């Protein structure tokens, strides 16, 4: 079995108990920059708009994978905050599914 390392970014946890996991506290930009230099697979973020916005602030996001669901909610939290700086992106891939979901993959320019 192959274990993929899990990195947990938190300002409140003191330790993590999940298998093959490591806690990232302190200087987020420094820690993630170090991880990006290590050989291995891509680093992905699932479901944390706050973390993505922090990584964007330090220009640490190389690729954006946006899933568009065919549902109008009418409200909710924005992924990109109003005070985010402008980021030019280049569309590199599109995936469409029978369900109507579209995945757009962009690279940072």
JONORMO-V715219 format. One record per residue. RES is the residue in one letter. PSI is psi in radians with two decimals (none if undefined). Layout:
res=RES psi=PSI
res=RES psi=PSI
This chain:
res=X psi=2.39
res=X psi=2.24
res=X psi=2.20
res=X psi=2.25
res=X psi=2.52
res=X psi=2.24
res=X psi=2.21
res=X psi=2.07
res=X psi=2.14
res=X psi=2.56
res=X psi=-0.11
res=X psi=-0.52
res=X psi=2.57
res=X psi=-0.44
res=X psi=2.83
res=X psi=2.51
res=X psi=0.01
res=X psi=2.58
res=X psi=2.40
res=X psi=0.72
res=X psi=2.71
res=X psi=2.41
res=X psi=2.31
res=X psi=2.04
res=X psi=2.90
res=X psi=-2.34
res=X psi=1.70
res=X psi=-0.84
res=X psi=-0.75
res=X psi=-0.80
res=X psi=-0.76
res=X psi=-0.66
res=X psi=-0.72
res=X psi=-0.79
res=X psi=-0.68
res=X psi=-0.41
res=X psi=-0.36
res=X psi=2.54
res=X psi=2.71
res=X psi=-2.81
res=X psi=3.08
res=X psi=2.71
res=X psi=2.22
res=X psi=2.66
res=X psi=2.24
res=X psi=2.07
res=X psi=0.48
res=X psi=1.55
res=X psi=-0.65
res=X psi=-0.75
res=X psi=-0.76
res=X psi=-0.77
res=X psi=-0.66
res=X psi=-0.76
res=X psi=-0.66
res=X psi=-0.69
res=X psi=-0.59
res=X psi=0.22
res=X psi=0.78
res=X psi=0.11
res=X psi=2.10
res=X psi=-0.52
res=X psi=2.43
res=X psi=2.23
res=X psi=1.84
res=X psi=2.18
res=X psi=2.13
res=X psi=2.08
res=X psi=2.46
res=X psi=1.03
res=X psi=2.30
res=X psi=2.02
res=X psi=-0.65
res=X psi=0.00
res=X psi=3.11
res=X psi=-3.09
res=X psi=2.45
res=X psi=2.50
res=X psi=-0.82
res=X psi=2.06
res=X psi=2.71
res=X psi=-0.53
res=X psi=0.15
res=X psi=2.49
res=X psi=2.75
res=X psi=2.35
res=X psi=2.08
res=X psi=2.33
res=X psi=2.69
res=X psi=2.13
res=X psi=2.18
res=X psi=-0.35
res=X psi=2.58
res=X psi=2.32
res=X psi=2.28
res=X psi=2.56
res=X psi=2.71
res=X psi=-0.49
res=X psi=-0.21
res=X psi=-0.15
res=X psi=2.40
res=X psi=2.32
res=X psi=2.13
res=X psi=2.22
res=X psi=2.14
res=X psi=2.54
res=X psi=2.62
res=X psi=2.48
res=X psi=none
